[in-house]
Amino acid sequence: MKTMLNVALPKGRLGEKVYNMFEKAGFECPSIKENNRKLIFENEEVGVRYFWVKPSDVAIYVERGAADIGVAGKDILLEYSPEVYELLDLDIGKCRMAVAAKADFRDDKQRTLRVATKFTNIAQQHYLSKGRDIDIIHLNGSIEIAPILGLSDVIVDIVETGTTLKENNLEVKETIIPISARLISNKTSYKFKSELINKIVSEISAQMEAKND
């Protein structure tokens, strides 16, 4: 029986782009394109099994071995530091982690800075490197409201186009780090399925080089 490679794909547009890369690399699974509500798809002939999971959960599936490889945003890897190998920057799903605030905000260094974010570790590391005293306010959604209602001075969040910020009279004050989708691997899987995993890495790398030529 053929060794199956379990691949966790992030649900949504990003996952579809990633699947297309895998398909071009010779790991196709036609049933994934059928219009149904299934979450697991396999093609025994090429030895691959895909499953759709919430983007923020991909790293958990890979770290714990339910998936051999998967695709996660650099933001998730920085925030949660999962025990996985980061194999490749896929150069898609690009955005940035940034500090944003009201246009007229000026940082008073004498005061503790109130920071609203769901990325508490990234925010803490960023301000620790500056020696800035902060008060983290952990929120899960609609973080843009926090400075408007006076709950926080600034927010640390993912910014793609900046439209949501502009519509709420906020602006980016500084970029912390650029973010993109990364191919990650379970550490044990990499040991036992390295040939298969490295084949995918080299095929996808070749696709990316061809695109950039």
Secondary structure, 3 states (H helix, E strand, C coil): CCCCEEEEEECCHHHHHHHHHHHHCCCCCHHHHCCCCCCEEEECCCCEEEEEECHHHHHHHHHCCCCCEEEEEHHHHHHHCCCEEEEEECCCCCEEEEEEEECCCCCCCCCCEEEEECCHHHHHHHHHHHCCCEEEEECCCCCCHHHHCCCCCEEEEEECCCHHHHHCCEEEEEEEEEECEEEEEEHHHHHHCHHHHHHHHHHHHHHHHHHHC
